[in-house]
Amino acid sequence: MSVETLLAARAHVEGRAQRSASLRHRRLVDDPMAVAFWQLGAELFSAAAIGYGRRPNDLTIEVAGDPRNRDLAFRALMEFAGPFIDYFEGPAQCRETITRRTYAYERATSIPQLIVANSHTVAMIGNLGRRLAYLSTDGPYAADPQLIRLGRHPMFIARHSLTPAQQRIVSMSDLTREHWVTALSDYENASLAALDAYVEPPGGLHGFHAANEAEVDPVGPQPEGELDAELEPLMDAFNAARDKRTDPKVVLPLLGPISAHYTPLVERAYELIWRCYARERRLPEAPSSQRRFIADCEAYTRHIDWTNRIGHRRTRQTHRQAALSIRALEDAQAVVWAEEATDDPLRMVGYLLDGKALDGEVVRVDENHREIVNVKRARRPLVTLTCEEPCRIPRGRILYWSEHPRGAGWRLEEVVAAPGGASTVTMKLLTGTFDALPCVGERACFSVLHTDSHYRQNLPRDVPWTHTPATSPPAPQDIEERQAA
Amino acid sequence: MPFGASPYHFSRGESFEALVKKDRYGLLLALLRDQLGFAIADAKVVDLRSSYPKNRQGLRLRAHETKRLLGEIARQDPDAVNLIDGAVLSTMIGGTVAYFEADSLSARFGGQLYVGEIKSFPVVDGRGDPEKVGSALDQAAMYAHLTCATVTAVGGDPEIVARQALLITPKNVGLTPTMSIVPIAKRMARVEKLLAAAPDIDELVARVPPGAGFAAACEESGDEASRLAAINELLDNVGNHYTPACLQSCGLARICRERAFAAGDPTVVGPKLIRTLPGVANLRRAEELSTGAPPSPPERAAAEQLARARRVYDRALRTPGGTP
């Protein structure tokens, strides 16, 4: 039984979503940039319409016309490139010096944060970055260097988005799903409009019906068949009128009908993004967001410095890199889960139900308990709790106090069943040096979760012949078609 | 939630297919030469797609012709074709003949027979969209399995059918075709099991109540309410099996979803929730059980878990910092 089952049943009965977190587990910065994209069906590497802005009432929309045409697609992206690069590179100017023993380095004090509707938008940003970052700067199809610079940032953003709980790009549907449970399916929850409607159903409507009404209007970037069917005659008329010309003087006056098609779509997505941002921002921020924010600042600073010096990154990892990356991401995910649960009592509920944690009221603390450790007597404090639920964790298991998840482990020393399904549990701290202990009369929680760094995997630098692929991953290259579009 | 394919999907698909086949399949044959060692002489192509009427009779004739051509290939006839465009393969599914139209079947003289699938999604850095690649390979596995069956039926050796599919897709942002050779043996085994497990159509039809049908619901002159009532009556009589996956492909899914919601059916949330509520009829009952309502014997196991979940969750809410 997961807590999601209980909350889904409750959401169905009460007609609105239930909170699965009491804190906000991501930092939402004061000055994010909201970005909404729409693409043409099947055109995954170009944007038909881009909406962006740094305030809810400050939306700028760029429309390509026909994004299948390279010149038209790049023209719209060039309009976006200036404000985006200014915003994205701005925080890199303000740095602090960090000293680690004998080593000192600089780190940006903040990050640019993109807020988008959903994970499809994150993927699309990655696609745009992949297309632009390796464009050729010479020859008949030489691209503007500004466009290449624009491409390198989204590539980094999309790659960094794989890092668990990163805060550089925040998909509002993912963030909302992390904090709320609805009685909708995963497929329906992927729609930001439906999710938002279930969280805050308007006018006494049941969340289900509110979501039903809201999901009819998609938020992009992928269009529904009907939307593109409406666009098709407008695009045909546009292409006929421009007669293969791509000069902005010719194209811009012809964009009216296509702009009118996309404007309400972009406005709706943009408004939804800001609405969800404002709602989630009202919640108090989880303390562990600070650690992740610093990690984001460091990754961002490295990216900007790399972009200024070289800028090229691999598009495919070697087997060795992939193994190390997966391991690093899994470790990071384990730490994030632990941080979220130890920060937030509602996040801990799942672990309590799964028998991976116990909590109760502290009834006795023996700070000076001593016992023979190896050959001499050492202090090993004991803490006894009265738990309302039966303890399902076996004796001898090492747990961590959620107030000090980086601290030493505690061994589950004794479990005594009490009447009414309750239990009395004694925990023993496995060290004699400590900063704090649980206090009598307070509640304490012990779980398998700890936020100390995990074992670091090392692989041989030279890959053994058994794991050497027949061909190396392809080097990054320009993916443009070499003939006129 | 995008529903329905964009016209630009179709136009891209058609443009790409036309490009691959232009100049008498020049680009496709070049890919076969480069990657599978086809000889210059291995260029005998037959286009079944444009040679027959586009109806069921045409499919039947094309299936017959495909069988004859596959027989020639299996016998290593010197006049056998190397590429069949629009091959039609037939099989019995649930007691009914079904026809499947493969994009291409290709064979080097004396070599193996490959199923080719032409798709217009791009492959960049050697990778395509995993979902689209998966469904294209499932499609190819179906054709390969049926090709094996057809070759066996004409007395040939089914081992001549390669356990690899040729996936022909655009490379990078443009439409330049590229070919990926991908193993499909496991997918073929799965297709075989799926086809064998298909229920018999006649048995299904026999279970439908007399007079039940979509006629009243499809009556375009009828008003919306009466057509909806007709659908609901049909579903009351015949039953349905709604899952959230229906929303991606079925035009009636929203009606079934509304019915599931009205009944509080856990399926509105998905299969994961159903598994955690064994014996519990609906979500409202699950909520009642969590508050301590006496459970019936089948509900007992879930009720205990629900009540415990509620106690722990509510206690967490009362913890300092636990209230949102």
Interface residues (C-beta under 8 A of the other chain):
Chain A: M1 S2 V3 E4 T5 L6 L7 A8 A9 R10 H12 V13 R19 A21 S22 L23 L40 G41 A42 E43 L44 F45 S46 R130 R131 A183 L184 S185 D186 Y187 E188 A190 S191 A194 F208 N212 E215 P218 Q222 P223 E224 G225 E226 L227 D228 A229 E232 L283 T315 R316 D344 P345 L346 M348 V349 L352 L353 E388 E389 R443 P473 P474 P476 I479 E480 E481 R482 Q483
Chain B: M1 P2 F3 G4 A5 S6 P7 Y8 H9 R12 G13 S120 F121 P122 V124 D125 G126 R127 D129 N172 V173 G174 L175 T176 P244 A245 L247 Q248 R254 E258 F261 G264 V268 V269 G270 L273 T276 L277 L283 R284 A286 E287 S290 A302 Q305 L306 R308 A309 R310 R311 V312 Y313 R315 A316 L317 T319 G321 G322 T323 P324
